[in-house]
């Protein structure tokens, strides 16, 4: 059985890796679009502290977090490279008025996790020791099992691992070919037959599916994310910082701090850095961590998150067109659940029934009033 995956971001690359590891005939189509979300993002793996209350979102996000240790072991065994995954813990800022309820909610989720660790509340010097530039007078919820990773490196490792197991890659834009069922794809004028096609094309999915008479609720949400340098500072063990907003701060091993990110819901595919976007990111970062004021500005990246009709991803077979699977719409949770969603898509392509009930993730569901909430939640 031949499977073609359209889209080589984290979901598509993960599906290719999962299929190739089991000996499947798989081809990944890479269009190298500017603004791919996986290439711009820095991953925070901490679903336990999320303010999202949708149980179906949480089921797949928490499974995504638990998926990482095994994935890392597999990629290391394949010599596919490091992607800066490290459990450094997270610091969720809170207030004296809300700490009791916030702590109860986080603790309840963490208690069911093998990764989260023993959640506690810390203040003062204990907090600053875990993220020195921080200034916060109130309590902080500490989740020791939270992790961070680099999106670009993760995608590179997944693709390298897939290639090691025999996956091939085609460069170019794909058109899906079908009659009553999937026949394959055309890339650069050449037809490639396939039994199954996985659409993991992210924000570009509506354009891909329209010629098939299928309507996708996906739209791009622009995110601008800034990298700062702290020359000579050992940032390797700094915890992920989660302020009382949708923004975040995290550090990597190379004296680099990443701060972000904007969530621009009406951006279209406008691939630009904007003054207001950079201002928003830096203002939010410095309000939580004024100790970063003297950091060196290094870079700002732009990515288009694929936002669906609500907070849950789009995942499953397309009943109207046998052989087509959609894996998309992860929004701001792409690096939390992306590898796991890709592995679920791979299992569907193999004809398996995943352990997770996919009914809540209908890939062609239409927008509801939840959509705007989805655009600003995570």
C-alpha positions as CSV (number, residue, x, y, z in Angstrom):
1,X,0.0,0.0,0.0
2,X,1.4,3.4,-1.0
3,X,0.8,6.5,1.2
4,X,1.5,10.1,0.1
5,X,1.7,12.8,2.8
6,X,1.1,16.4,1.6
7,X,2.9,18.8,4.0
8,X,6.2,18.3,5.8
9,X,5.6,20.2,9.0
10,X,5.5,18.4,12.3
11,X,2.3,16.4,11.6
12,X,3.3,15.3,8.1
13,X,6.9,14.5,9.1
14,X,5.7,12.5,12.1
15,X,3.2,10.5,10.0
16,X,6.0,9.8,7.5
17,X,8.3,8.6,10.3
18,X,5.7,6.4,11.9
19,X,4.8,4.8,8.5
20,X,8.4,4.4,7.4
21,X,9.4,2.7,10.7
22,X,6.8,0.0,10.0
23,X,8.1,-0.6,6.5
24,X,5.3,1.2,4.6
25,X,5.9,2.7,1.2
26,X,5.6,6.4,2.0
27,X,6.3,9.7,0.1
28,X,6.4,13.1,1.7
29,X,5.6,16.1,-0.5
30,X,7.3,19.3,0.6
31,X,6.2,22.6,-0.9
32,X,8.6,24.7,1.3
33,X,6.0,27.4,1.8
34,X,7.2,30.5,3.7
35,X,5.7,30.7,7.1
36,X,5.2,27.1,8.0
37,X,4.2,27.0,11.6
38,X,6.5,24.2,12.7
39,X,9.6,26.0,11.4
40,X,8.8,29.2,13.3
41,X,7.6,27.8,16.6
42,X,9.3,26.9,19.9
43,X,7.4,24.1,21.7
44,X,6.1,24.2,25.2
45,X,5.0,20.7,26.3
46,X,2.8,21.5,29.3
47,X,-0.9,20.7,28.7
48,X,-1.6,20.4,32.4
49,X,-1.5,24.1,33.0
50,X,-3.6,25.1,30.0
51,X,-6.7,27.2,30.6
52,X,-8.6,25.3,27.8
53,X,-11.5,23.4,29.3
54,X,-12.6,21.3,26.3
55,X,-12.1,17.7,27.5
56,X,-11.5,16.4,23.9
57,X,-8.8,19.0,23.3
58,X,-7.2,18.0,26.6
59,X,-7.4,14.2,25.8
60,X,-5.3,14.6,22.6
61,X,-3.0,17.3,24.1
62,X,-2.1,15.3,27.1
63,X,-1.6,12.1,25.0
64,X,0.7,14.3,22.8
65,X,2.8,15.2,25.8
66,X,3.1,11.6,27.0
67,X,4.2,10.6,23.4
68,X,7.4,12.6,23.5
69,X,9.7,10.4,25.6
70,X,9.2,7.4,23.4
71,X,9.5,9.5,20.2
72,X,12.8,10.9,21.5
73,X,14.2,7.4,22.2
74,X,13.2,6.2,18.7
75,X,14.8,9.2,17.0
76,X,18.0,8.8,19.1
77,X,18.2,5.1,18.1
78,X,17.8,6.1,14.5
79,X,20.6,8.8,14.8
80,X,18.1,11.4,13.6
81,X,19.5,14.2,15.7
82,X,18.6,16.2,18.8
83,X,15.6,18.6,18.8
84,X,16.4,20.3,22.1
85,X,13.7,18.4,24.0
86,X,14.3,18.9,27.7
87,X,12.1,18.7,30.8
88,X,13.0,22.0,32.5
89,X,9.7,22.5,34.3
90,X,7.2,25.4,33.9
91,X,6.2,28.4,36.0
92,X,2.6,29.5,35.7
93,X,2.2,32.9,37.1
94,X,-0.9,33.5,39.2
95,X,-2.4,35.7,41.9
96,X,-3.2,35.3,45.6
97,X,-6.9,35.5,44.7
98,X,-6.8,32.7,42.1
99,X,-3.9,30.5,43.2
100,X,-6.1,28.1,45.1
101,X,-8.4,27.3,42.2
102,X,-5.6,27.4,39.6
103,X,-3.5,25.0,41.7
104,X,-6.4,22.6,42.2
105,X,-7.1,22.5,38.4
106,X,-3.5,21.9,37.5
107,X,-2.9,19.3,40.2
108,X,-6.0,17.4,39.1
109,X,-4.7,17.1,35.6
110,X,-1.1,16.4,36.6
111,X,-2.1,13.6,39.0
112,X,-3.1,11.5,36.0
113,X,0.2,12.1,34.1
114,X,3.3,10.0,34.1
115,X,5.3,13.1,33.2
116,X,4.0,16.1,35.1
117,X,5.6,15.4,38.4
118,X,4.6,16.8,41.8
119,X,3.1,20.2,41.3
120,X,3.7,22.8,43.9
121,X,3.4,26.6,44.6
122,X,6.6,28.6,45.0
123,X,7.4,32.3,45.5
124,X,10.3,34.7,45.7
125,X,13.8,33.4,45.4
126,X,12.7,29.9,44.5
127,X,10.9,31.4,41.4
128,X,13.8,33.6,40.3
129,X,16.2,30.7,40.6
130,X,14.2,29.0,37.9
131,X,13.9,32.0,35.6
132,X,16.3,34.8,36.8
133,X,14.9,37.7,34.7
134,X,11.4,37.2,36.2
135,X,9.8,39.8,38.5
136,X,6.6,38.6,40.0
137,X,5.4,39.3,43.5
138,X,2.7,36.7,43.6
139,X,2.6,32.9,43.8
140,X,3.7,30.7,41.0
141,X,2.6,27.2,40.1
142,X,5.6,25.0,39.4
143,X,5.1,21.9,37.1
144,X,8.4,20.0,37.1
145,X,7.7,17.7,34.2
146,X,7.0,20.4,31.6
147,X,9.4,20.4,28.6
148,X,10.5,22.7,25.8
149,X,11.8,21.9,22.3
150,X,12.8,23.6,19.0
151,X,10.2,23.2,16.2
152,X,12.7,23.4,13.3
153,X,15.0,20.8,14.8
154,X,12.0,18.5,15.5
155,X,10.8,18.5,11.9
156,X,14.4,18.0,10.7
157,X,14.8,15.0,13.0
158,X,11.5,13.4,12.0
159,X,12.3,13.8,8.3
160,X,15.7,12.4,8.8
161,X,14.3,9.4,10.7
162,X,11.7,8.8,8.0
163,X,14.4,8.9,5.3
164,X,16.5,6.4,7.2
165,X,13.6,4.0,7.1
166,X,13.1,4.4,3.3
167,X,10.7,7.3,3.0
168,X,11.1,9.5,0.0
169,X,10.5,13.2,-0.4
170,X,9.2,15.2,-3.4
171,X,9.7,18.9,-3.6
172,X,6.8,21.0,-5.1
173,X,3.1,21.7,-4.8
174,X,0.8,18.7,-4.9
175,X,-2.6,18.4,-6.5
176,X,-4.8,15.5,-5.3
177,X,-6.1,13.2,-8.1
178,X,-9.3,11.3,-7.4
179,X,-12.5,10.0,-9.0
180,X,-14.8,8.0,-6.6
181,X,-11.7,7.5,-4.4
182,X,-8.1,8.6,-4.1
183,X,-5.9,7.8,-7.1
184,X,-2.7,9.7,-6.1
185,X,-1.2,13.2,-6.6
186,X,0.4,15.3,-9.3
187,X,3.6,17.1,-8.3
188,X,5.5,19.3,-10.8
189,X,3.4,17.8,-13.6
190,X,4.1,14.2,-12.8
191,X,1.4,11.8,-11.5
192,X,2.3,9.6,-8.5
193,X,-0.2,6.8,-7.7
194,X,-1.2,6.2,-4.1
195,X,-3.8,4.2,-2.2
196,X,-3.9,6.8,0.7
197,X,-3.2,10.5,0.8
198,X,-2.8,12.3,4.1
199,X,-3.5,16.1,4.0
200,X,-1.2,17.6,6.5
201,X,-0.8,20.8,4.6
202,X,-1.5,23.2,7.5
203,X,-3.0,26.6,6.7
204,X,-2.8,25.8,3.0
205,X,-5.4,23.0,3.2
206,X,-8.5,24.9,1.9
207,X,-6.6,25.5,-1.4
208,X,-5.6,21.9,-1.7
209,X,-9.1,20.5,-1.0
210,X,-11.2,22.9,-3.0
211,X,-10.7,21.2,-6.4
212,X,-12.1,18.0,-4.8
213,X,-15.3,19.8,-3.9
214,X,-14.4,19.7,-0.2
215,X,-14.6,22.8,2.1
216,X,-12.1,23.2,4.9
217,X,-12.7,25.5,7.9
218,X,-8.9,26.0,8.3
219,X,-7.5,29.6,8.2
220,X,-4.1,31.0,8.9
221,X,-3.3,32.7,12.1
222,X,-0.1,34.7,12.0
223,X,2.3,34.3,14.9
224,X,5.4,36.5,15.4
225,X,8.0,35.0,17.8
226,X,11.2,36.8,18.9
227,X,14.6,35.4,19.9
228,X,16.8,37.2,22.4
229,X,20.5,36.5,23.3
230,X,22.1,36.7,26.7
231,X,25.8,36.3,26.0
232,X,27.7,34.3,28.5
233,X,24.6,33.4,30.5
234,X,23.8,29.7,31.1
235,X,20.1,29.4,30.3
236,X,20.1,25.6,29.8
237,X,18.0,24.8,32.8
238,X,15.7,27.8,32.9
239,X,12.0,26.8,33.3
240,X,9.4,27.7,30.8
241,X,7.6,30.9,31.9
242,X,3.8,31.2,31.4
243,X,2.5,34.7,32.3
244,X,-1.2,35.4,32.8
245,X,-1.8,35.8,29.1
246,X,-1.4,33.7,25.9
247,X,2.3,34.7,25.7
248,X,5.3,32.6,26.9
249,X,9.0,32.7,27.5
250,X,11.4,29.8,27.2
251,X,15.2,29.4,27.1
252,X,17.5,27.1,25.2
253,X,21.0,25.8,25.8
254,X,22.8,28.5,23.7
255,X,22.1,31.5,25.9
256,X,18.9,32.2,23.9
257,X,15.5,33.2,25.2
258,X,12.4,32.9,23.0
259,X,9.4,35.1,23.6
260,X,6.1,35.1,21.9
261,X,3.8,35.0,20.3
262,X,1.2,37.0,18.6
263,X,-2.1,35.4,17.5
264,X,-3.3,37.4,14.5
265,X,-6.5,35.9,13.3
266,X,-7.1,38.1,10.2
267,X,-3.6,38.1,8.8
268,X,-4.2,35.9,5.8
269,X,-0.8,34.8,4.3
270,X,0.8,38.2,4.9
271,X,4.4,37.0,5.6
272,X,5.7,40.1,7.2
273,X,7.1,41.3,10.5
274,X,5.1,44.2,11.8
275,X,5.9,47.0,14.3
276,X,2.8,46.2,16.3
277,X,3.6,42.5,16.4
278,X,7.2,42.9,17.7
279,X,6.0,45.6,20.1
280,X,3.4,43.3,21.5
281,X,5.8,40.4,22.0
282,X,8.5,42.5,23.6
283,X,6.1,44.4,25.8
284,X,4.5,41.2,27.1
285,X,7.9,39.6,27.7
286,X,9.4,42.6,29.5
287,X,6.4,43.1,31.7
288,X,6.9,39.6,33.1
289,X,10.7,39.5,32.9
290,X,12.1,43.0,33.0
291,X,15.6,41.4,33.5
292,X,15.6,40.8,29.8
293,X,15.7,44.5,29.0
294,X,19.4,44.4,28.1
295,X,19.2,41.2,26.1
296,X,20.5,41.3,22.5
297,X,17.8,41.2,19.8
298,X,18.6,38.3,17.5
299,X,15.7,37.4,15.3
300,X,11.9,37.4,14.8
301,X,10.2,34.5,13.0
302,X,6.8,34.4,11.3
303,X,4.6,31.3,11.2
304,X,1.0,30.7,10.0
305,X,-0.8,28.4,12.5
306,X,-3.6,26.4,10.9
307,X,-6.7,27.3,13.0
308,X,-9.8,25.2,12.7
309,X,-13.5,25.8,13.5
310,X,-12.8,25.3,17.3
311,X,-10.0,24.4,19.6
312,X,-9.8,20.7,18.6
313,X,-7.7,19.4,15.7
314,X,-9.2,18.1,12.5
315,X,-8.3,14.4,12.2
316,X,-9.8,11.4,10.5
317,X,-10.9,9.7,7.2
318,X,-13.0,11.8,4.8
319,X,-16.1,9.6,4.3
320,X,-16.9,11.4,1.0
321,X,-13.6,10.4,-0.6
322,X,-12.2,7.0,0.4
323,X,-8.4,7.0,0.8
324,X,-8.2,10.6,2.0
325,X,-7.2,11.4,5.6
326,X,-7.0,14.9,7.1
327,X,-4.6,15.7,10.0
328,X,-4.7,19.5,10.6
329,X,-6.0,22.4,12.6
330,X,-3.8,22.2,15.6
331,X,-3.5,25.9,16.0
332,X,-1.2,27.0,18.9
333,X,-1.0,23.4,20.1
334,X,1.0,22.2,17.1
335,X,4.2,21.2,18.8
336,X,2.4,19.8,21.9
337,X,0.3,17.3,20.0
338,X,1.7,17.4,16.4
339,X,3.9,14.2,16.6
340,X,1.1,12.3,18.3
341,X,-1.5,13.5,15.7
342,X,0.9,12.5,12.9
343,X,1.2,9.0,14.5
344,X,-2.6,8.7,14.7
345,X,-2.9,9.6,11.0
346,X,-0.3,7.0,10.1
347,X,-2.3,4.4,12.0
348,X,-5.4,5.3,10.1
349,X,-3.4,5.0,6.8
350,X,-2.5,1.5,7.9
351,X,-6.2,0.6,8.4
352,X,-5.9,0.5,12.2
353,X,-8.3,1.9,14.8
354,X,-6.5,4.3,17.1
355,X,-6.9,4.0,20.9
356,X,-8.5,7.5,20.9
357,X,-12.1,8.0,19.8
358,X,-11.8,10.4,16.8
359,X,-15.5,11.3,16.6
360,X,-14.9,14.7,18.3
361,X,-12.2,15.6,15.7
362,X,-14.4,15.3,12.5
363,X,-12.0,16.7,9.8
364,X,-14.8,18.5,7.8
365,X,-16.8,19.9,10.7
366,X,-18.0,23.5,10.2
367,X,-17.4,26.6,12.3
368,X,-19.3,27.3,15.5
369,X,-19.3,30.2,18.0
370,X,-16.2,28.5,19.5
371,X,-14.0,29.7,16.7
372,X,-12.9,33.0,18.0
373,X,-12.3,31.5,21.4
374,X,-10.1,28.9,19.7
375,X,-8.1,31.7,18.1
376,X,-7.0,33.1,21.5
377,X,-6.8,30.0,23.7
378,X,-4.1,27.5,24.3
